[in-house]
Amino acid sequence: MSAVIEPATRLPIGAEVDATPAKRPEPGLVLEGRHVRLVPIDPAAHGSALYAGSHGPGREALWQYLFPAPFPDEGAFRAYLEKAAASADPFMLAILDRDSGEAVGHATYMRIEPAHRAIEVGNILYTPRLQRGPGGTEAMYLMARHAFEDLGYRRYEWKCNDLNGPSRRAAHRYGFTYEGTFRQHMIVKGRNRDTAWYAMLDGDWPSRRRAFELWLDPANFDGEGRQRLALSALNASTIPGLPLRRGGPADEAPFAAMHRAAYAWNREMLGMEPVPLQTAPGEILRRYETWLLDEAGTLAGAAALSPCPDHLEVWSLSVDPARQNAGIGRRLLEAAEARAKALGLSTLRLFTGKPLTKNIDWYRRRGYAEEREEELPDGRRLVHMVKTI
């Protein structure tokens, strides 16, 4: 990996920020999930299960890229955990299976810098039992959510040996952005280590949280526990072959202006606010995948999409009125289809107001068929349309 991918959600250099320090993780911390529960490491309570799950024949690879090597016996491992339990930075958490209460892994908050509101997640040990289900992903979701939403960090880092392919793939899957490689950064176990750096920013977090929660939703798994939507696909920052980008909090003002102007004709035809305008622009950017098309340095159009386990909903399309009849709406709809294919989905759904016959005809010409009508409490009727690709 050589090129650095510039995060679209970072603040401009020199921008004023809230300088209030973030909080440190506290000893009484408990993070509750559906599959796992995270608590501060307790050598007496967690040591035996963690040792059994991480040592023995075939378990050596678990320690390949961690700083310690496999321990010669449980006593030495307990001593390692005792040192970790006494530390405020690094701050180690045991990952417990919710059903059994047994420790199945650990992970650590480290390089904690409250003044700069930066924190790292690392020293991650997943036993085979944790690797076989969604619990490991849920643990990373719970730790990221706590760092951003409860502790107030604005930068969440992930670093790994550049040779550690599984860790690099995990960073991308979880939604971290690659920022570069520090060459000859460390000597670990007598070997040179180049370190790959990744980070997730507070501006990234709303879309990453949505992706985690969509993936973790029980509806995303079939009867045999197989995923329907891949987390790596949900966290994609581009649509292959198309010049769209994921919108974020920094795009709220230009998106709000363009979005409202785009629906002026619909408002006139309906005599009331169209459904997409009844949701605040900032909420749209948080709730939906909002893909933006820039042209000549300004926002030309946007597609707000909602992935579901069995279909992709095109929640809204908006085009700058100054660029109407330039094929932008068609390009946005094509982008939605490309996004559905990238997610492994073959069905797209959308809705429009029944009086908007021009819109209905436009969608029909692009392969959408009327599926049903819905009457809203305010008396308006929506036409729901569907297309299989």
Residue pairs with C-beta under 8 A, 6 or more apart in sequence:
1 162
1 168
1 178
1 181
1 196
4 178
4 179
4 180
5 177
5 178
5 179
5 237
7 177
7 199
7 201
7 203
7 204
8 237
8 245
8 246
8 248
8 250
9 201
9 203
9 204
9 248
9 249
9 250
10 201
10 203
11 17
11 203
11 250
17 154
20 152
21 114
21 115
21 117
22 114
22 117
22 119
22 151
22 152
22 153
22 154
23 114
23 150
23 151
23 152
24 88
24 89
24 91
24 112
24 114
24 151
25 91
25 109
25 112
25 146
25 151
27 40
28 40
29 38
29 39
29 40
29 93
29 146
30 37
30 38
30 39
31 37
31 38
31 39
31 93
31 142
31 143
31 146
32 142
33 98
33 135
33 138
33 139
33 141
33 142
34 98
34 138
34 216
35 97
35 98
35 133
35 134
35 135
35 138
36 95
36 96
36 97
36 98
36 104
36 130
36 135
36 138
36 139
36 142
37 95
37 96
37 98
37 101
38 93
38 94
38 95
38 96
38 107
38 139
38 142
38 143
39 93
39 94
39 96
40 85
40 91
40 92
40 93
40 94
41 81
41 84
41 85
41 92
41 93
41 94
41 106
42 85
42 94
43 78
43 81
43 82
43 85
45 94
45 103
46 81
46 94
46 96
46 103
46 106
47 74
47 77
47 78
47 81
48 74
49 102
49 103
49 104
50 77
50 81
50 94
50 103
50 104
50 105
50 106
50 125
50 127
51 71
51 74
51 77
51 78
53 59
53 103
53 104
53 105
53 127
53 128
53 129
54 62
54 63
54 70
54 125
54 127
55 70
55 71
55 77
59 70
59 128
60 70
62 70
62 125
62 126
62 127
63 69
63 70
64 164
65 160
65 161
65 163
65 164
65 167
66 123
66 125
67 123
67 188
68 80
69 189
71 77
71 80
81 92
84 90
84 92
84 106
84 108
85 92
88 112
89 109
89 110
89 111
89 112
90 108
90 109
90 110
90 122
90 123
91 108
91 109
91 110
91 112
92 106
92 107
92 108
92 123
93 106
93 107
93 108
93 109
93 143
94 103
94 105
94 106
95 103
95 104
95 105
95 106
95 107
95 126
95 130
95 135
95 136
95 139
96 102
96 103
96 104
97 103
97 104
97 129
97 130
97 135
98 135
104 126
104 127
104 129
104 130
104 135
105 124
105 125
105 126
105 127
105 130
105 136
105 139
106 123
106 124
106 125
107 121
107 122
107 123
107 124
107 125
107 139
107 140
107 143
108 121
108 122
108 123
108 124
109 119
109 120
109 121
109 143
109 147
110 119
110 120
110 121
110 122
110 123
111 118
111 119
111 120
111 157
112 119
112 120
113 119
116 155
117 152
117 153
117 154
117 155
118 153
118 154
118 155
118 156
118 157
119 147
119 151
119 153
119 155
119 156
119 157
120 156
120 157
120 158
120 159
121 140
121 143
121 144
121 147
121 156
121 157
121 158
122 158
122 159
122 160
126 136
130 136
130 139
133 225
134 215
134 216
134 221
137 174
137 212
137 215
137 216
137 231
138 216
140 174
140 212
141 209
141 212
141 213
141 216
144 156
144 174
144 200
144 205
144 208
144 209
144 212
145 209
145 212
147 153
147 156
148 154
148 156
148 202
148 205
149 205
153 202
154 201
154 202
155 199
155 200
155 201
155 202
156 176
156 199
156 200
156 201
156 205
157 197
157 198
157 199
158 167
158 171
158 174
158 176
158 197
158 198
158 199
158 200
159 195
159 196
159 197
159 198
160 167
160 168
160 171
160 195
160 196
160 198
161 167
161 188
161 193
161 194
161 195
161 196
162 168
162 181
162 193
162 194
162 195
162 196
163 194
164 196
168 178
168 196
171 178
171 196
171 198
172 178
172 198
172 232
172 235
173 231
173 232
173 235
174 200
174 208
174 212
174 231
174 235
175 200
175 204
175 207
175 208
175 211
175 212
175 235
176 198
176 199
176 200
177 198
177 199
177 200
177 201
177 204
177 237
178 196
178 197
178 198
179 197
179 198
179 199
180 196
180 197
181 194
181 195
181 196
181 197
182 194
182 195
182 197
183 194
184 192
184 194
185 193
185 194
185 195
186 192
186 193
186 195
187 193
200 208
203 248
203 249
203 250
204 248
206 248
206 249
206 285
206 286
207 235
207 246
207 248
207 289
208 235
210 234
210 286
210 287
210 289
211 231
211 234
211 235
212 231
214 220
214 229
214 234
214 307
215 227
215 229
215 230
215 231
215 234
217 309
219 228
219 309
220 227
220 228
220 229
220 309
221 227
221 228
222 228
228 309
228 310
228 344
229 307
229 309
229 343
229 344
229 345
230 343
230 344
233 342
233 343
233 344
234 307
234 343
236 342
237 245
237 246
238 244
238 245
238 246
239 291
239 335
239 338
239 339
239 342
240 338
240 342
241 338
242 331
242 334
242 335
242 338
243 293
243 294
244 291
244 292
244 293
244 303
244 335
245 291
245 292
245 294
246 289
246 290
246 291
246 292
247 255
247 285
247 290
247 291
247 292
247 302
248 285
249 282
249 285
249 286
251 285
251 290
251 292
251 299
252 281
252 282
252 285
254 298
254 299
255 281
255 284
255 285
255 290
255 292
255 299
255 302
256 281
256 282
258 299
258 300
258 301
258 302
258 318
258 320
259 276
259 277
259 281
259 284
259 302
259 316
259 318
260 277
260 281
261 320
261 321
262 301
262 318
262 319
262 320
262 321
263 274
263 276
263 277
263 318
264 321
265 321
266 274
266 353
266 356
266 359
267 273
267 274
267 277
269 353
269 355
269 356
270 353
270 355
270 356
270 380
272 378
272 380
274 353
275 351
275 353
275 376
275 382
276 284
276 304
276 315
276 316
276 318
279 287
284 290
284 304
284 315
284 316
287 306
288 304
288 305
288 306
288 315
288 316
289 304
289 305
289 306
289 307
289 339
290 302
290 303
290 304
290 305
291 302
291 303
291 304
291 305
291 332
291 335
291 339
292 299
292 301
292 302
293 299
293 300
293 301
293 302
293 328
293 331
293 332
293 335
294 300
295 323
298 320
299 320
300 319
300 320
300 323
300 328
301 317
301 318
301 319
301 320
301 323
301 328
301 329
301 331
301 332
302 316
302 317
302 318
302 332
303 314
303 316
303 317
303 332
303 333
303 335
303 336
304 314
304 315
304 316
304 317
305 312
305 313
305 314
305 315
305 336
305 339
306 312
306 313
306 315
307 313
307 343
307 345
310 345
310 347
311 340
311 345
311 347
311 348
311 349
311 386
312 336
312 339
312 340
312 343
312 345
312 347
312 348
312 349
313 348
313 349
313 350
314 333
314 336
314 348
314 349
314 350
315 350
317 329
317 332
317 333
317 336
319 328
319 329
319 332
320 328
329 362
330 366
333 366
336 348
337 348
337 387
337 389
340 346
340 347
340 348
340 389
341 389
346 388
346 389
347 386
347 387
347 388
347 389
348 368
348 386
348 387
348 388
348 389
349 371
349 384
349 385
349 386
349 387
350 363
350 368
350 384
350 385
351 374
351 382
351 383
351 384
351 385
352 359
352 360
352 363
352 382
352 383
352 385
353 359
353 380
353 381
353 382
353 383
354 360
354 373
354 380
354 381
354 382
354 383
360 370
360 383
360 385
363 385
364 385
366 387
367 387
368 385
368 386
368 387
369 385
369 386
369 387
370 383
370 384
370 385
371 384
371 385
371 386
372 384
373 381
373 382
373 383
373 384
374 381
374 382
374 384
375 381
375 382
376 382
